[in-house]
Amino acid sequence: IPTKYFEEDVPFFSFKFQTWDTELERSAESWAETCLWEHGPASLLPSIGQNLGAHWGRYRPPTFHVQAWYDEVRDFTYPHPHECNPYCPYKCSGPVCTHYTQVVWATSSRIGCAINLCHNMNIWGQIWPKAVYLVCNYSPKGNWWGHAPYKPGRPCSACPPSFGGGCRENLCYREDSERPYSPHEPEEETNEIERQRSKAQDATAQSRPRTHSPSGSTGSDDSEKNEIVSCEVRLRDQCKGTTCNRYECPAGCLDSKAKVIGSVHYEMQSSICKAAIHYGILDNEGGWVDVTRQGRKNYFIKSYRNGIQSIGKYQSANSFTVSKVTVQAITCETTVEQLCPFQKPASHCPRVYCPRNCMQANPHYARVIGTQIYSDISSICRAAVHAGVVRNQGGYVDVMPVDKRKVYVASFQNGIYSERYRAQFQRLHSTLHLDKIYKVLYCVCLYLGQC
């Protein structure tokens, strides 16, 4: 299957021929049997890539999920060589592209998948009576931050020397690389795709993709425009500006050699993820963390917490603090003004879960003011639909309050009309309190192909 997709993609010169790996198949089978809608096991995630899919109801073949992963190519923009200085930017115009990038990652030469029929599987809080659960493991893992998934050029022109010049179906091929395989057909299918984490990233690091899905017969996972980082990424490397306030950390960071400088207040050269573990926000399983810049501190105190020894530093430097990311269900009418008003220097909103059918909400009570950037009295969920980061079926959304804006532009997008606003009319609309805005930063859709 992957070879078919490689042939459809742009010209490349370093793809390795993908072969079935029975060890990866066994590990995928073991995880599929847990019927847990999350990536795992944690002990393997640092060394493998992983895509997940699930469905129930009417029949769909396993290839349906693989096609859905690959179809994220529509939202992925390949970085040009001049943009990689030294690291390549990650450009994804949709909710997530990391399923696609793992599928086509040039150096991921081995794959193993498994399918399991899970009874009463919990998918994002909804119980699927008979869920068909697909797990695919990849090795070596892909989705390394700062790197492109492949290099364009003449096929097989840059194969590793160990391949001895072998080329098969325009892919780098080594005679001893193939292994027998026998994938199984599922009893029934419906669809869902995992929530991804694999944009991950750092000069030396890797990240794991993650899929999750919502309810119903199909779902898709998408993550986001929030940053997914590796264990080694430092805030100083990663964040330039106030939008860098939420990160997703992979599992296994306790084993990383990255440094943590300080206690409570951490120096900017500290590992984001290890600082979160040190403070107690995360454990070794990874997860989401909010970061707040705190300005310069005169010194940083060393301490041993949660299995991590931090370093002391008696020199003035910029600092940051970490905090836990909470999740909150909201209504179609909930606004940022109600949920988490802007406060300088920055505000952290909880991750919110939007219900279904917000497009049908009364526009007088669930207003949308602006385009891409919205007034803080706008409905969060209807603005998310308007922005195209979530569909009418609902899903998870991240928002970030920022300072006031003079102009909000009206538009018609995704079935919703938004309003305009200009500052000169403020006295006519003093009850609107249009002094703060938010950007929709991230979503995880509940239904496959609907972000």
C-alpha positions, 0 to 999 in steps of 0.5 A: 500500500505505501509503495502505491502512494509513493508512486503517486507523490512528487519525485523523490530520491531517497525513499526506502522500499517498505517491507513487512516486519513481524516484530512490528506486527506483533507489537501492533497486535499486542497494542490493538488487543488492549483496545485503548484509544491512545498511542502505546505502549510507552516503552516503544514510542521513543523508537517507533512511529505509530498511526491508529484508526478505528471504525464501526458500523458498515464495512470498510476495508483496512485500506480506508484508514491508510487512504485517510492518513495519506489524504492529509497530503492535501494540507501538507506543503513540502518545505523548499530547500532554502527554507531549511535554515537549518531546520525545515518548517512544518507547514500544514494547513489542515488540523494535522498532517503527521499521519501522512508524513509518517506514511511517506517518511523516506527512512521508515523502511519497515512496517507492521500492522494489526487489526482487532475487534474491540467490544465497547471501546471508549473513543473520546468518551463515546462507547463503540459496541464493535470497533475495528481497531487498526494499529500500524507501527513504523521503524525507524520512526518518522516525523522528526522535527526540523526535517522534511519527510523525503528529499525530492529528486531522481528516484534512487539517486541518493540511496544509502551505501548499505543498499548497494545501489539496489532499486525496486519500483523506484525505491531504495531496495536491499535484497535481504530486506524483505520479510514474509507477511500475512495481514488479516482482514477485519470482521467489520469496519467503520472509521476513525483516525488517531490523534496525532502527535507526530509533528514532533521535533527537534534538532535531534528528536523525534515525535510520535503521531497520534490518532484519535477519533470521535464518535459515530462511524468514522472519525479523524484525528488531528492535531494541531497547530499547537507545537508537538516537541521532542524531549530535547527541545528547549523553549529558547529554540522553539518559541518566538512570540506569545503564540508559543504557549502550549506544547505536546510532549512525547513519552519517555522524556525521563531517559532524555539527557536534556538539561533542566535549569532552575526550579519553579522558574526555569531558564529558557535553555531548559527542556520544555518537557523535562521541566514539566516532569520536574515540576510535576505537570507531566509524568513519563507518559507525556502529554500537554503542557502550558508555558508562560514566559516570566521575564528575567530572573537573577538566579535559578535554584537546583533541585531534585524532583520527580526523578529529574535533577535540575541545575542551578545557575547564578546569572540573570536570564529569561525564564518561564513557568509550566502549568497543567492543561485542563479540558472543559466542555462548553456550549455553542454560546460560550465566549472567550470573554466568559471562559478566560479573558485576556490578561497581560502578559498572556492567558491560558485557556483550557482545551475546550470540547465543542458540542455538535450542531453549533451551526444551528445555534441562534446567531444572536446568542452565538455571534461570530465577529471577525475572520481568523481573528475573532472578538472575544465575545464571539462564540468559540465553537461557531468561530471554530467552524467558521475558521474551518478547524472543526466541523458541525460534528464538534470536537476539541479546540484550543484558543488563545486570548491576545490583545485588542484589535481595531478591525474585525473583518466579516466573511462567509465561511463554512456555512457561517456569516461573521460580523465586522467591527471597526473601532470608530463605532465603539461608542455605538457598541459599548456593550460589546466589549470588543477589546480582546481577541482570540485565535483558534489554534488547534482542533481535533475533529471527531469524524474522519475527513471532516476537519 
